Structures are given as structure tokens and as C-alpha cells.
Amino acid sequence: MHHVFTQPCVSEIVQPTALTLHLPDSVSDLLVLSAMSSPLVEFVVSQVSHTQATLITRIQPFLSFAFETMPPTTNTPQQRRSVGQGIKLYPLTGVAPRVCIEQLRRGVTVSINIDAGVYFSLSTETRFELVTLENDLRILSEPQVLVMAKAILGRKFDHDEPSNMLAVHISELEQVRRELRDYLRGESGKIHPGVSTELLKLDHLLQNKHQWLLRTYHQSLERTNLGYSSNEQIVSNEQLQRKLDCFELLAPKDVSEMVNKLCEDDL
């Protein structure tokens, strides 16, 4: 599996440090969507002592990042790495990309401590996880496209989401369906018939979910409020005021006086 990273950067860590990742506002959600199944950051420990360490770091190019000093982290689970070992930052499996993207825009911080080894940790509220290189089973599990298809089918979508987020969901689903069909064509005759049958069933279910999402998306564009029908004309206060002014100009004087009198009586 090949991942697109920036050129490796070498960082000297001499005290507790935090690497904070941000997704800039200028980067589209649709661009990030295609990278949600890949690691966002990869660390490899090059040198380490009791007081300092050298890290080789690679980061997805659409992310901005900064190293900052911080107090030592003691209240969160930490993973120890020594020379030659590494660790990756992944989105949590089964979490909707929308949730991970929103957290990336707010910022995700990886804490790094040194003590005869390099210790990496995340906050407990994060939607991401740290996976050591030797335990990275995502590239060894069942086909990635199969994992993604099952995750999307098992995800509950919200009717009340804005149209731009529904468009992200639709694009993600279309991308997985395209990868699923490409996988079936490329691996034709090579995969177990049972897996092939399961992929075809998943594609059919994804198609049904795709149609449902498309209907929801078009309804969200046509309706300003779910309380209105899709073809109901919503009239603004300014339009109503202009209509009233026209009626007042065209109506006979006695009719206008009668309307004004009725309005006064109501008050």
C-alpha cells in the first residue's frame, strides 16, 4: 500500500513536545475524504537517549502542523518506541469521516515524551488512534474496499445534516463503489467465490443507500424547512410588503379605509 506524504522531516526532541495537526479552511472536505483510510502521520525513531530523541516524520501534504513544548503527559495511555521503531496516526475504524474531518479542523495533538525511549499519546476524546508499525494490520486484513463498504453500510446518516455534508457522504459512497467495482474487475478469477459474492451484495446495498442519500440531498436543496413541501413557494416579508403596497395603490379609497379600520379594531 502506497501513501502520499510530504518529504520526511527530521525533528530533534529535547523536552516534552506536542505535534498539533490542523486542516486549513481552504482544503475541501472532498479532498480529505480520499485519505481517511490512510495514516495521516508516520513517526520513526532515529536516535534516542534519556534526554533527547531524533524523529523522522512524514505527514499528509494537506495538513498544517507545528511542534510546541508542553508539560509532560502522565494521565493518558502512552506507547513506547525505541530506535528503529515507528508509529502511525490513523482515523478510528468505524467513525464517520465527517466526524474525523471536523476534529482535524479543530486540531489533533500527538503528545511526545522522552525517557530512555519515545512515548506517544493522544487525548482520550480523540477520534484517532496511534498504531505501531509492527501492529498495523490494516494493510493485512480483508480487502480495504470491503472494510470501507461495511463501515458505510453500518453508519447511520442524519436527515438534518446540511447539504454540503450530505455531498461529502455521497462522494465517499461513490468512491467506495468505484473502488469495489475496480477491485472485482482486477481480481477476477483470483479471489474466493464467497468473497466475490459478498462484494456484489455490498455493491447492491451501497447503490440503494446512494439513491436514498441523493433523494435526501435534493430535498435539502429544495426545502428551506422540512415543514414545507418541496414545491411550496416561500415568500419573504419584503415580497409581502411590496404586494400590500400595490394593493393599497390599486384598491378604491373606501376599500382601503375599511381595511385600515378593521386593522385598528383588531389592535
GIHUVEN-V711670 format. One record per run of one state. SS is the DSSP state (H for helix, E for strand, - for the rest). FROM is the first residue (numbers start at 0). TO is the last residue. If there is no record, write none. Layout:
SS|FROM|TO / SS|FROM|TO
//
This chain:
-|0|7 / E|8|12 / -|13|15 / E|16|22 / -|23|27 / H|28|32 / -|33|39 / E|40|47 / -|48|51 / E|52|58 / -|59|61 / E|62|68 / -|69|76 / E|77|80 / -|81|84 / E|85|90 / -|91|95 / H|96|105 / -|106|106 / E|107|113 / -|114|116 / E|117|120 / -|121|126 / E|127|131 / H|132|134 / -|135|135 / H|136|138 / -|139|142 / H|143|152 / -|153|161 / H|162|185 / -|186|191 / H|192|221 / -|222|235 / H|236|249 / -|250|251 / H|252|265 / -|266|266
//
